[in-house]
């Protein structure tokens, strides 16, 4: 089976925090690394991007102040519009508070939408029109959430959890399984020690 993270390269933040969050158990991260190194590396890479691991001071670094002398970056649309219209052209075309002058009135007619859009792009680029004059982009369709990523349990862990070797789990299920296995094995050690102490005490008596 191909794991989902190999297709999309993403886990949800909730999934990542199970392994690398502030309240996560380091033992579970170690078990994941031992069980499936590829999944561990993918989750850790996302945790670094989210600021959950690595140099945590980067998350608290102050926001850099924009340099007013820095070179301006233009979009491809601006570059094309500026090639067709100089700033003087735009100032001449737009008058009376940004309304179209007579020279541009024909562009408002059907069939001139592309040319009119280029003129407006140039006007915004030169600062003659405010950026709010740009046509808002159409909202992107919301994609349905991807199903949780799954990977196969290592045979040794599956045996300790009394699960088939072919069992596939999500990160959340992996964390739950590990917690239950560790707690069960801890209780077994406590019971075994208690039984050993009881036998030792009987022998002393």
Secondary structure by P-SEA (a helix, b strand, c coil): ccccccccccccaaaaaacccccccaaaaaaaaaacaaaaaaaaaaaaaaccccccccccccccccccccbbbbcaaaaaaaaaccaaaaaaaccccccccccccccccccaaaaaaaaaaaaaaaccccccccccccccccccccccbbbbccaaaaaaacccccccccaaaaaaaaaaaaaaaaaaaaaaaaaaaaaaaaaac
